[in-house]
Amino acid sequence: MLISAARAATLKLANQRAAAAPHAPVLIRGAEPFTLASARPVADPALDLQNPLKGPFLAETLLWQEQAISVLELARIAGILPAFLVDPDHAGEAQAVAAQDLAHWADTVQLGIAAHARLPVAASAEAEIIAFRSINDAREHVALVIGQQMTDRAPLVRLHSECLTGDILGSLKCDCGPQLDAALIAMAEEAERGGWGVLLYMRQEGRGIGLINKLRAYRLQDQGFDTVEANQRLGLPDEARDFSTAARMLALLDIGDIRLMTNNLRKVVALEEAGVKVIERVPHELPANPHNLRYLATKRDKSGHLLT
């Protein structure tokens, strides 16, 4: 098993390397061959209290140091734990990628809950955050649950696509930031009335085209094109989000019926096609400002968003 020197020090290996290079790779062998069940507590420090006794392990000579360093760096970039089950004799050969692999990847994406924790937020001190990830996709989506989850009452749900410029920087070009804040406040009020709410925060920046392309579209908007026209001039779709991912998140949370906060009928249709029952569409519209008037008009006239 390949782990970092810092993790090896945590495991108190008798022949561990000095911790001067905490991100250096260390190859360890167990007394018994690793299984997934025995490897996970070694990799994940969150399981340390549940699995205090590990080993014995033996640190072995690593004959492919350069490849091992690259692997740990890729783990950091991907945001996953730096631990791998490996062939101890050689690093192996790179695998070729064929065109049809993309379709196979799309068909085999399996979303799972990766982590969860209590997270008091400004809208509500009683909130829990749940992170989701697929082994096929480095994007991490999260759900914020406000109030106590109940099986006999449909939650107030908002699908919110990531918007760095609006959510974090307070951009006036869109209504994303105010929509996010208003949704959390509405869910907190719902919880005070005995209900509950779920915010699904989807890592689908720029309606799925990514941050860089969204900024390229912004430059075109400054030249007079609307949001749909700008995407088309870039050769990109004006809607590239995958709402079925949200349906899988809801299923993992054991949520079937929802009250959906949206003015976008595409979200309603996509969720219902994926098996989620939208028992009510709750309008969600915020006042315009001089900078986003055209943006909101384009959403209404070209993207089918409803007026409240």
N, C-alpha and C positions, 0 to 999 in steps of 0.2 A: 504494500500500500504506500502510495506517495503522499506525504504530508509536508507541512512547513516546519522549519526548525522551531518556531515559536510554539506550535502545537506539540511537537515532540518534547519540548521542555515542560509544557503543561502536563503531559502524560508521565513525566519523571522517568524517562528511559535511562537506564543505568549507563549506557554508552552514548548518551545524546551529545550532539554537537554543542559547542558554546553558543549561547544565545546572542552573540554579537551580530549575527546575520539572521534576524528572525524570519525573513522571507525566503531563506535558502531552502532548497528541497532536501527532504530526508526520506529514504526508502526503508520501510520497516517490514519485517516478516513476523507473523503471529505463530504461536506454538501450533495452532491448527489453521488450516486454510481459511481465509476470510470468506464469510458469507455476507449478504447484504445486511442481515440482522446484526452481525457482529461488527461490521465495518461502520455502520452509522454512528454508534456511540463514540467511536474513535474520531470520526470526522467532525461531529457536531457538539460543541461545548455546551449547548443548551440541554444536552442529555446527560451531563456529567453527574448531576445530583441523583438521577435515576439509575445510573450505572457507574458507581464509584470505583468498582474493581475492574480493571482492564488488563490485558496482557496475560502472560509475559510477552514482550516484544523484543526483537533484535534489530538494531539498525545495521543495514548492510551497505556495502560499497556500491555507489551509484556509478555505473559505467556510461551513462548517457546524461551527464550533468546539464549540457546545453539545452537538450530537449526538455528536461525536467523543469528547468527555469522558465522556459517558454510556456509550458503547461500551466504552471502556477500563475504566471502573468495573465494568461487567457482566462483563468478562473476569476481573477480580480476584475478583468474587463467585463466578464459576463455576470458578475455579481453573485457567484456561487461559492460554496465552501471550497477552499484549496485542498482537496483530498480526492485521490483517485485510486481505484483498483487497477493495477497495471501488470503487465508481463515483466517479471523481474530481470529477464535476460536481455531484452532489447526494447527499444522504443517503438519498433514497428514502422510500417510504411504509411504514408499519407493515403487516404482513401479518395478516389476520384468521385466527382459529383456529376451526375447526368441530368439532362433537362427534365426528365420525368420525375426526378427526385423531389421537385417542388410540389407536384400534385400529391405525391406520397406523403410528404411532410405535412401538407394541409389536412390530409385525411387522418393523420396519426397524432395530431396535437392533442395531448391529454393534460388538461388543466388540473391542478391540485392545490390544496391549501398548504402553503409553505411555512407560514408563521402567523401568530396572532398575539396581541397584547392589549392591555387596558390603555386607553389614550384619552385623557381629559382634553377637551377642546373648548374654545371660547364659547361655542353655542351650548355645550353640555359637558358637564364634568363626568357624566355617566356614559361613556362611549368606549367601544372596542374596535380596534383596527385588525383586519384580517388580510394577509397578503396571499396572492395567488401567483403561481408560476407554472409554466409547462417546461418539460425537459427539452422541447424543441424550439423554445422561444425565450430570449433573454428579457423580454419586456415583462415587468411585474405590475399587475393590476391590484388594486386594493378595494376593500369594502369597509366602510365606516358604519357600524351599527350603533344607533342612538336609542336608548331605552332597552327594555327587556324583550328579547325575542319571544313571540307567542305564536302558537300554531293555529289558534282560533280567530286571529285578527290579521287581516292583510296589511303589510307594512306600506308606508309611504316611501316610494323608491325614486331615486334620481340617477339616471345614467349621465355621468359627466365626463366628457373627453378632456384629457390633459390639455391645458393651454398655459404655457409658461408665461407668455406676455400678459395675459389677462389675469390668471390666477395669482401669480407671484408679483409681477411688476406693475399691475394696475393699469394695463393698457385701456385706452378709451376707444380703440378701434373695433372692439367687440363687446359683447355683454357677458362673457364667460365668468369673470370674477364676481360681479354682482349676482349672477345666477347661482354660483357655488355658495356664496355666503347666505343668500336667501333660502336655498334648499336646506342648509344645515339649521338655520333658525326655524324653518317650518317643521323640520323633523323633531327638534327639541320641544317645540310647542305641542307637537303630536304626542310625544312621550309624556309631557306634563298632563295631557288629557287621558292617559292610560294606554296610549298606543305605542308605536315604535316606528323607526325609519331606518332606511339603508341607503347610503350613498355609494354607488359603484364608480370609482375613479379609474377610468380606462386610459391606458398609456397609448393613446391614438392621436398624437399631436397633429394639429392642422387638418382635422377630419381624416386622418390616416395617411397624409402625405409627408409628415415629418416636419421638424422645426425649420430646417434650412430651406426646404421648398416653400414652406409657409412664408418665410421672410422674403423669398424671391417673388412670391405672389404679392406681398405687400408693396414691393417696389413697382410692380405693374399697376396696382391699385392707385398708387400715387400718380401714375400717368393717365388715369381716367377710367380704367377698366374695373368692373365690379368683381366680386369674389369668384363667381362662376367663370366669367370671361378670363380672369387672370390664370386660374387653374388650367383652363383649356389651352391658353397660349403657351403654357409650360408643357403641354402634352400630358397633363395629369387629370385624373377624375376629380369632379367636384365633391364626391362622396366616396371615400375609400375605407370607411370604418367597418369593423366586424362586430355587429351587435350580437351575434350568436355567442361570442365570448362572454358577454354579460349574462346570457341565459345559462351558460354552464356555471358561472359564479353563483347565480341564484340557486341552481340545483344543488351545488355543494353546500350551500347554507340551508338547504332543506326548505326553500321558499318556492311555493307554487303560484299562489294568487298575489297580485300586487296592485297598488294604486300608484300609477306612474305619473311623475311630474314631468311634463313635456308639452311642447307645442309642435313636435315633429312626429307626424304620423308614421314615418318610416321606422322609427323606434318601436312603435306599437305593433306594427305589422311584423317586423323582424322577430320580436320577442314572442309573439303569438305563434309564428311559424316554427319557432324553436321549442314550443311547448309551455311557455309561460302564459298564464291567464291574466290579462290586464282587465281587472274588473272595473276600473275607473281611470280616465285620463284627467289628471289635475293640471289645469293651465299653469304655465310658469313663464311669465313675461315681466320684464323689468323696464322702467322708463328709459327712453332713448336719450342720447346726448348728441351734441352737434357733430361728433366725430364718427358715430356709428349709425347715423340715420340711414345712409345708403346700404350699409351692411345688413341692417335689419329688414329693409325693404326688399333686398335681394333674397334673403331667406324666405320672406313671405311670397314673393312673386315668382321665383325660380326654383326654390327648394321645397315649396309646399308647406311651409310652417304656417300654423293657424294663428289667428289673432284671438286673444282671450275675449 
